[in-house]
Every structure is written in structure tokens, then in C-alpha cells.
């Protein structure tokens, strides 16, 4: 099960923790809760088409179709890391908090795959990429 989410954040450096906010109606919430873990793939700036697939808006692929990209199994936990992603995290669920229409899922990071690519940004209903503000 995969889904595009708009809110992901670092929670803690020690221990390393990350959160994702997912609409409670999404089947991904039930899957994450049942499995007790989640993998977050931070898309690279060139991967907006994959974001469209996992948000159900692709013109080329069926919604949520993993065939839209290439994946690598994590070394320790069997998670699916997206090839070419900026960074990927596999986390074990620590806490879940209902917040309005969403579930905030906080996980303890167990494995990281650093891709090193510029990260995809979504703002004002458009894709972009991060750039530094000149000093």
C-alpha cells in the first residue's frame, strides 16, 4: 500500500523519529497500524510523476501502482525504498494521534537510505524544488 502525503516532518534526532499525517479514510492508515511500521520515501525533484501515481492523479499509471517506479528492498526490515529518492526512512510506529480528519503517525527510524537528490516540494497545488534564499 502506498500513498502520497503532504505532511512529513522530523520529530527527534535522539532517538531518530519521523511523522506522517495521513487522512484517516486512507487504507494506508489501516495498513500502517496493522503492520506496525511505515516507509517514507522523500521524492526527488524529478519524481513528481510518482507523486501523481500515489495520489491517484496519474495519466500514465493506475492509481497506487508500484509498477510506476523501481524499488529496492531494505537490508534489515524488507521495506520498499524508492530508487532515486532523495532519502528513504523505514520506521516502527511509536505513537498515533487523531487530529481532525487525519492520523498523525510517529515512528522510530530503523533504517535510512540516503539518495542525495534534491527533494520534491509541493506548494500552492504545484510541484517545485527547494532552493536556498540568498544571504
N, CA, C and O of each residue as an XYZ file, in Angstrom:
540
protein
N       0.850     -1.176      0.000
C       0.000      0.000      0.000
C       0.890      1.230      0.000
O       1.823      1.315      0.799
N       0.627      2.161     -0.857
C       1.375      3.405     -0.917
C       0.437      4.580     -1.072
O      -0.651      4.439     -1.630
N       0.842      5.730     -0.589
C       0.020      6.923     -0.672
C       0.933      8.152     -0.646
O       1.965      8.149      0.026
N       0.552      9.199     -1.379
C       1.250     10.472     -1.313
C       0.692     11.254     -0.141
O      -0.523     11.396     -0.005
N       1.578     11.763      0.707
C       1.136     12.592      1.835
C       1.770     13.965      1.717
O       2.844     14.117      1.135
N       1.103     14.957      2.267
C       1.607     16.319      2.144
C       2.338     16.787      3.389
O       2.979     17.837      3.360
N       2.261     16.041      4.479
C       2.918     16.484      5.707
C       3.775     15.375      6.288
O       3.270     14.362      6.771
N       5.082     15.587      6.231
C       6.075     14.694      6.831
C       7.060     15.599      7.553
O       7.435     16.653      7.039
N       7.480     15.187      8.746
C       8.390     16.032      9.500
C       9.292     15.207     10.399
O       8.924     14.125     10.856
N      10.465     15.734     10.640
C      11.354     15.188     11.651
C      10.737     15.491     13.013
O      10.168     16.563     13.220
N      10.853     14.546     13.935
C      10.332     14.748     15.281
C      11.471     14.865     16.286
O      11.457     15.735     17.157
N      12.453     13.983     16.156
C      13.524     13.902     17.146
C      14.784     13.367     16.490
O      14.724     12.526     15.592
N      15.935     13.870     16.954
C      17.220     13.352     16.465
C      17.708     12.194     17.332
O      18.431     11.319     16.856
N      17.310     12.191     18.613
C      17.774     11.158     19.526
C      16.647     10.756     20.470
O      16.405     11.449     21.458
N      15.950      9.653     20.190
C      16.166      8.752     19.073
C      15.623      9.358     17.780
O      14.761     10.235     17.826
N      16.114      8.904     16.634
C      15.607      9.443     15.368
C      14.149      9.054     15.163
O      13.803      7.873     15.152
N      13.297     10.069     14.999
C      11.863      9.839     14.810
C      11.345     10.744     13.712
O      11.863     11.837     13.487
N      10.295     10.261     13.020
C       9.692     10.984     11.907
C       8.179     10.831     12.011
O       7.688      9.855     12.578
N       7.441     11.792     11.465
C       5.974     11.669     11.472
C       5.411     11.873     10.084
O       6.009     12.531      9.232
N       4.239     11.287      9.880
C       3.475     11.486      8.644
C       2.025     11.723      9.027
O       1.491     11.044      9.904
N       1.393     12.676      8.378
C      -0.032     12.954      8.582
C      -0.787     12.380      7.394
O      -0.551     12.772      6.251
N      -1.700     11.448      7.667
C      -2.419     10.751      6.597
C      -3.914     10.803      6.894
O      -4.331     10.585      8.031
N      -4.715     11.090      5.879
C      -6.160     11.106      6.047
C      -6.628      9.763      6.601
O      -6.258      8.709      6.084
N      -7.438      9.807      7.651
C      -7.878      8.568      8.311
C      -8.697      7.669      7.397
O      -8.802      6.471      7.659
N      -9.282      8.213      6.326
C     -10.056      7.401      5.383
C      -9.159      6.588      4.457
O      -9.626      5.651      3.811
N      -7.882      6.936      4.387
C      -6.958      6.236      3.503
C      -6.711      4.819      4.014
O      -6.483      4.628      5.209
N      -6.753      3.822      3.125
C      -6.422      2.453      3.535
C      -4.988      2.334      4.047
O      -4.653      1.365      4.729
N      -4.141      3.310      3.726
C      -2.759      3.278      4.199
C      -2.698      3.348      5.720
O      -1.817      2.736      6.325
N      -3.609      4.075      6.348
C      -3.608      4.175      7.807
C      -3.831      2.803      8.429
O      -3.106      2.406      9.341
N      -4.834      2.077      7.936
C      -5.096      0.734      8.469
C      -3.911     -0.199      8.228
O      -3.569     -1.005      9.094
N      -3.278     -0.091      7.047
C      -2.135     -0.955      6.736
C      -0.953     -0.652      7.648
O      -0.299     -1.571      8.140
N      -0.677      0.623      7.875
C       0.441      1.003      8.746
C       0.174      0.531     10.178
O       1.061     -0.013     10.836
N      -1.040      0.743     10.645
C      -1.389      0.315     12.009
C      -1.303     -1.204     12.149
O      -0.821     -1.702     13.167
N      -1.759     -1.934     11.155
C      -1.712     -3.405     11.211
C      -0.275     -3.927     11.157
O       0.067     -4.882     11.854
N       0.569     -3.297     10.324
C       1.958     -3.741     10.178
C       2.871     -3.215     11.276
O       3.915     -3.805     11.556
N       2.484     -2.116     11.895
C       3.311     -1.528     12.938
C       4.541     -0.816     12.419
O       5.459     -0.515     13.182
N       4.564     -0.544     11.110
C       5.717      0.165     10.532
C       5.300      0.900      9.268
O       4.236      0.653      8.700
N       6.174      1.815      8.844
C       5.932      2.569      7.613
C       7.275      2.908      6.987
O       8.293      3.010      7.672
N       7.256      3.078      5.683
C       8.432      3.548      4.962
C       8.054      4.851      4.279
O       7.046      4.925      3.576
N       8.854      5.859      4.486
C       8.619      7.172      3.896
C       9.725      7.426      2.881
O      10.906      7.463      3.225
N       9.327      7.598      1.636
C      10.265      7.908      0.553
C      10.097      9.384      0.207
O       9.062      9.792     -0.321
N      11.116     10.178      0.507
C      11.094     11.598      0.159
C      11.465     11.687     -1.316
O      12.601     11.405     -1.695
N      10.505     12.079     -2.142
C      10.721     12.077     -3.586
C      11.753     13.107     -4.015
O      11.854     14.194     -3.446
N      12.511     12.737     -5.026
C      13.457     13.669     -5.637
C      12.686     14.654     -6.513
O      11.560     14.378     -6.928
N      13.294     15.786     -6.785
C      12.628     16.845     -7.547
C      12.141     16.375     -8.914
O      11.209     16.959     -9.469
N      12.749     15.341     -9.460
C      12.368     14.835    -10.777
C      11.263     13.767    -10.712
O      10.874     13.236    -11.752
N      10.757     13.444     -9.530
C       9.826     12.327     -9.372
C       8.371     12.748     -9.137
O       7.620     12.021     -8.487
N       7.971     13.893     -9.648
C       6.595     14.355     -9.447
C       5.573     13.402    -10.045
O       4.448     13.313     -9.553
N       5.954     12.683    -11.109
C       5.030     11.721    -11.707
C       4.700     10.592    -10.735
O       3.585     10.071    -10.761
N       5.638     10.204     -9.885
C       5.384      9.166     -8.881
C       4.437      9.703     -7.811
O       3.575      8.971     -7.323
N       4.589     10.962     -7.446
C       3.650     11.585     -6.509
C       2.232     11.531     -7.073
O       1.283     11.245     -6.344
N       2.088     11.805     -8.369
C       0.772     11.745     -9.010
C       0.178     10.337     -8.960
O      -1.024     10.180     -8.748
N       1.009      9.317     -9.153
C       0.520      7.934     -9.102
C      -0.047      7.619     -7.725
O      -1.137      7.057     -7.615
N       0.691      7.981     -6.663
C       0.278      7.612     -5.310
C      -0.722      8.585     -4.693
O      -1.140      8.412     -3.548
N      -1.103      9.608     -5.456
C      -2.222     10.449     -5.046
C      -3.444     10.155     -5.916
O      -4.486     10.791     -5.758
N      -3.319      9.188     -6.836
C      -4.436      8.782     -7.686
C      -4.692      9.700     -8.860
O      -5.787      9.680     -9.422
N      -3.696     10.519     -9.255
C      -3.909     11.504    -10.322
C      -3.077     11.268    -11.571
O      -2.979     12.163    -12.410
N      -2.487     10.117    -11.719
C      -1.607      9.874    -12.865
C      -2.406      9.642    -14.139
O      -3.473      9.027    -14.122
N      -1.872     10.143    -15.236
C      -2.455      9.899    -16.546
C      -1.856      8.655    -17.197
O      -2.427      8.111    -18.142
N      -0.685      8.197    -16.685
C       0.033      7.086    -17.311
C      -0.154      5.750    -16.591
O      -0.120      4.699    -17.230
N      -0.352      5.778    -15.270
C      -0.418      4.552    -14.477
C      -1.720      4.484    -13.700
O      -2.363      5.501    -13.440
N      -2.095      3.267    -13.335
C      -3.248      3.098    -12.447
C      -2.915      3.731    -11.102
O      -1.747      3.783    -10.719
N      -3.918      4.211    -10.386
C      -3.646      4.779     -9.064
C      -2.944      3.766     -8.156
O      -3.305      2.591     -8.114
N      -1.936      4.250     -7.435
C      -1.229      3.479     -6.400
C      -0.489      2.269     -6.967
O      -0.293      1.278     -6.263
N      -0.080      2.341     -8.224
C       0.567      1.222     -8.904
C       2.082      1.279     -8.701
O       2.746      2.176     -9.221
N       2.625      0.328     -7.951
C       4.053      0.287     -7.671
C       4.890      0.052     -8.933
O       6.105      0.248     -8.906
N       4.265     -0.363    -10.027
C       4.994     -0.584    -11.280
C       5.460      0.730    -11.913
O       6.176      0.710    -12.914
N       5.066      1.859    -11.346
C       5.455      3.162    -11.893
C       6.922      3.489    -11.644
O       7.445      4.453    -12.204
N       7.587      2.699    -10.814
C       8.977      3.016    -10.457
C       9.725      1.739    -10.103
O       9.146      0.654    -10.059
N      11.011      1.887     -9.854
C      11.822      0.757     -9.413
C      12.081      0.894     -7.917
O      12.265      1.996     -7.398
N      12.092     -0.243     -7.240
C      12.182     -0.280     -5.778
C      13.295     -1.231     -5.355
O      13.632     -2.177     -6.068
N      13.854     -0.962     -4.187
C      14.868     -1.829     -3.603
C      14.414     -2.206     -2.193
O      13.976     -1.348     -1.426
N      14.520     -3.477     -1.858
C      14.174     -3.934     -0.508
C      15.215     -3.439      0.487
O      16.415     -3.477      0.217
N      14.739     -2.973      1.645
C      15.640     -2.577      2.711
C      16.444     -3.770      3.195
O      16.003     -4.914      3.086
N      17.617     -3.499      3.727
C      18.503     -4.572      4.185
C      17.968     -5.296      5.406
O      18.096     -6.517      5.500
N      17.373     -4.575      6.341
C      17.023     -5.166      7.625
C      15.540     -5.462      7.799
O      15.187     -6.412      8.498
N      14.667     -4.680      7.186
C      13.249     -4.783      7.512
C      12.356     -5.118      6.324
O      11.139     -5.214      6.486
N      12.923     -5.297      5.143
C      12.135     -5.666      3.982
C      11.285     -4.551      3.417
O      10.417     -4.801      2.580
N      11.516     -3.314      3.860
C      10.738     -2.186      3.361
C      11.097     -1.903      1.906
O      12.142     -2.334      1.419
N      10.225     -1.179      1.225
C      10.482     -0.821     -0.176
C      11.005      0.608     -0.248
O      10.279      1.564      0.023
N      12.276      0.736     -0.617
C      12.872      2.046     -0.822
C      12.803      2.377     -2.303
O      13.176      1.563     -3.148
N      12.328      3.565     -2.609
C      12.201      4.035     -3.981
C      13.582      4.356     -4.546
O      14.319      5.161     -3.976
N      13.929      3.728     -5.661
C      15.196      4.043     -6.329
C      15.156      5.498     -6.792
O      14.162      5.950     -7.360
N      16.235      6.217     -6.546
C      16.335      7.605     -6.977
C      15.687      8.607     -6.049
O      15.683      9.801     -6.345
N      15.134      8.152     -4.928
C      14.509      9.074     -3.978
C      15.569      9.961     -3.335
O      16.749      9.612     -3.314
N      15.148     11.095     -2.816
C      16.054     11.975     -2.109
C      16.577     11.280     -0.853
O      17.786     11.232     -0.625
N      15.678     10.748     -0.047
C      16.005      9.979      1.155
C      14.817      9.083      1.458
O      13.673      9.450      1.190
N      15.083      7.915      2.011
C      14.019      6.993      2.413
C      14.238      6.586      3.856
O      15.372      6.382      4.292
N      13.140      6.469      4.596
C      13.177      6.102      6.008
C      12.241      4.929      6.252
O      11.110      4.929      5.767
N      12.695      3.938      6.992
C      11.802      2.893      7.485
C      11.671      3.111      8.979
O      12.675      3.235      9.681
N      10.431      3.159      9.477
C      10.197      3.462     10.883
C       9.185      2.504     11.493
O       8.250      2.058     10.829
N       9.388      2.197     12.762
C       8.458      1.399     13.551
C       7.522      2.370     14.262
O       7.977      3.339     14.870
N       6.218      2.115     14.187
C       5.232      3.015     14.782
C       5.402      3.077     16.294
O       5.406      2.051     16.974
N       5.542      4.289     16.805
C       5.641      4.540     18.248
C       4.334      5.078     18.808
O       3.886      4.663     19.876
N       3.720      6.018     18.068
C       2.537      6.718     18.559
C       1.633      7.083     17.392
O       2.103      7.370     16.292
N       0.328      7.068     17.648
C      -0.659      7.531     16.668
C      -1.566      8.524     17.376
O      -2.002      8.290     18.503
N      -1.847      9.640     16.699
C      -2.697     10.671     17.276
C      -3.738     11.079     16.243
O      -3.383     11.459     15.127
N      -5.021     11.006     16.599
C      -6.072     11.506     15.710
C      -6.099     13.023     15.806
O      -6.126     13.588     16.899
N      -6.090     13.674     14.648
C      -6.124     15.131     14.584
C      -7.042     15.542     13.444
O      -6.631     15.540     12.284
N      -8.267     15.891     13.761
C      -9.234     16.249     12.729
C      -9.479     15.082     11.798
O      -9.811     13.984     12.245
N      -9.317     15.315     10.498
C      -9.558     14.268      9.506
C      -8.364     13.331      9.342
O      -8.449     12.344      8.613
N      -7.266     13.628     10.004
C      -6.024     12.899      9.783
C      -5.548     12.112     10.998
O      -5.963     12.360     12.130
N      -4.674     11.167     10.728
C      -3.958     10.429     11.761
C      -2.499     10.869     11.661
O      -1.886     10.792     10.596
N      -1.964     11.323     12.770
C      -0.541     11.658     12.833
C       0.159     10.409     13.345
O      -0.076      9.971     14.472
N       1.014      9.844     12.515
C       1.716      8.606     12.865
C       3.185      8.952     13.077
O       3.862      9.453     12.179
N       3.660      8.671     14.294
C       5.043      8.950     14.650
C       5.791      7.628     14.731
O       5.350      6.689     15.395
N       6.921      7.566     14.051
C       7.691      6.333     14.029
C       9.149      6.534     14.409
O       9.727      7.594     14.167
N       9.733      5.510     15.002
C      11.160      5.496     15.338
C      11.908      4.951     14.126
O      11.652      3.827     13.693
N      12.817      5.729     13.583
C      13.537      5.369     12.358
C      14.504      4.219     12.637
O      15.331      4.283     13.546
N      14.372      3.160     11.823
C      15.197      1.969     11.981
C      16.225      1.814     10.864
O      17.272      1.195     11.051
N      15.909      2.392      9.686
C      16.802      2.256      8.540
C      16.636      3.479      7.647
O      15.524      3.972      7.457
N      17.741      3.964      7.103
C      17.735      5.146      6.235
C      18.514      4.816      4.973
O      19.554      4.158      5.021
N      17.996      5.283      3.846
C      18.695      5.166      2.573
C      18.836      6.577      2.007
O      17.850      7.192      1.603
N      20.052      7.078      1.980
C      20.310      8.445      1.520
C      20.560      8.457      0.016
O      21.539      7.880     -0.457
N      19.677      9.114     -0.734
C      19.855      9.212     -2.177
C      20.640     10.437     -2.583
O      21.355     10.425     -3.585
N      20.504     11.508     -1.794
C      21.271     12.711     -2.049
C      20.732     13.621     -3.139
O      21.388     14.596     -3.505
N      19.560     13.327     -3.661
C      18.981     14.156     -4.726
C      18.192     15.320     -4.126
O      17.749     15.249     -2.980
N      18.019     16.384     -4.899
C      17.178     17.499     -4.455
C      15.765     16.992     -4.222
O      15.267     16.167     -4.988
N      15.115     17.477     -3.173
C      13.808     16.979     -2.769
C      12.681     17.689     -3.538
O      12.781     18.873     -3.861
N      11.616     16.940     -3.820
C      10.421     17.486     -4.454
C       9.622     18.280     -3.425
O       9.462     17.852     -2.282
N       9.129     19.427     -3.838
C       8.317     20.280     -2.974
C       6.948     20.435     -3.627
O       6.848     20.526     -4.851
N       5.892     20.465     -2.811
C       4.543     20.726     -3.313
C       3.987     21.920     -2.547
O       3.881     21.893     -1.321
N       3.633     22.966     -3.286
C       3.138     24.192     -2.669
C       2.170     24.869     -3.632
O       2.427     24.944     -4.834
N       1.053     25.361     -3.094
C       0.041     26.049     -3.913
C      -0.409     25.199     -5.086
O      -0.617     25.700     -6.191
N      -0.558     23.891     -4.831
C      -1.046     22.930     -5.824
C      -0.101     22.736     -7.018
O      -0.533     22.321     -8.094
N       1.175     23.036     -6.825
C       2.174     22.867     -7.873
C       3.425     22.208     -7.297
O       3.691     22.294     -6.098
N       4.185     21.550     -8.168
C       5.454     20.961     -7.772
C       6.581     21.951     -8.000
O       6.514     22.811     -8.879
N       7.607     21.809     -7.194
C       8.797     22.628     -7.338
C       9.952     21.926     -6.666
O       9.857     20.757     -6.292
N      11.043     22.650     -6.517
C      12.156     22.083     -5.785
C      12.731     23.147     -4.870
O      12.594     24.345     -5.119
N      13.363     22.700     -3.830
C      13.927     23.538     -2.814
C      15.084     24.362     -3.364
O      15.902     23.861     -4.136
N      15.145     25.623     -2.963
C      16.334     26.424     -3.268
C      16.605     27.331     -2.077
O      15.682     27.754     -1.382
N      17.871     27.623     -1.852
C      18.263     28.453     -0.743
C      17.901     29.912     -1.006
O      17.925     30.370     -2.148
N      17.570     30.624      0.045
C      17.339     32.062     -0.048
C      18.704     32.739      0.029
O      19.466     32.473      0.958
N      19.024     33.598     -0.916
C      20.344     34.246     -0.886
C      20.544     35.025      0.429
O      19.626     35.673      0.930
N      21.754     34.944      0.962
C      22.070     35.618      2.225
C      22.154     37.110      2.047
O      22.411     37.833      3.009
